[in-house]
Amino acid sequence: EIVLTQSPATLSLSPGERATLSCRASQSVSSYLGWYQQKPGQAPRLLIYDASKRATGIPARFSGSGSGTDLTLTISSLEPEDFAVYYCQQRNSWPLTFGQGTRLQIK
Amino acid sequence: EVQLVESGGGLVQPGGSLRLSCVVSGFTFSNYEMNWVRQAPGKGLEWVSYISNSGNSIHYADSVKGRFTISRDNAKNSLYLQMNSLTAEDTAVYYCARVLGQQWLYFDYWGQGTLVTVSS
């Protein structure tokens, strides 16, 4: 099983700042990694798939990068609606696995 | 508009069984692979099970293998999860989730979730 470790667990930033979230895999996932955003009481929303492809309707301020074992989600300039929990998920091998999440909170 | 609506959650005693359903609309169900994903209260996401569009390929998380059974009825636009031998660790909101595309095993549409509580 591929274990995904996200860091930091909590990130405190202000609107307008740049956010960098990390997802480290216990073995290579190639580029087969996605990112989700989840707000309280809501289902997750797919943001990025295959490491760097934006899902339909996702703003350009969200970008993904990396491959292998170190992948990153970057939010270039935080909007108030971006404060949420973010999860990475790999599809490289069964079982599909998620990271434990990074909580992005307002500073 | 794509919609996924889960039902069947509730309170069940340890060792009991429950069957979840997910009815979909707004897309051609038979063309899409589907999954169940769960989230324990205050915790992260856990993938539970996958089924191919035809139902011929199925995968489970180790934590539910041998206890849960995923199935689908393409004629009824419905996905199911039969859950047996439930324990407190199965307490969670269960989401059905559509796969983005063939072999793109990411989840682009989700239901609102149904809460399963295992407790005596």
Interface residues (C-beta under 8 A of the other chain):
Chain A: E1 G34 Y36 Q38 A43 P44 L46 Y49 D50 A55 T56 Y87 Q89 R91 W94 P95 L96 T97 F98 G99 Q100 G101
Chain B: N35 G44 L45 E46 W47 Y50 H59 Y60 A61 D62 Y95 L100 W104 L105 Y106 F107 D108 W110 G111 Q112 G113
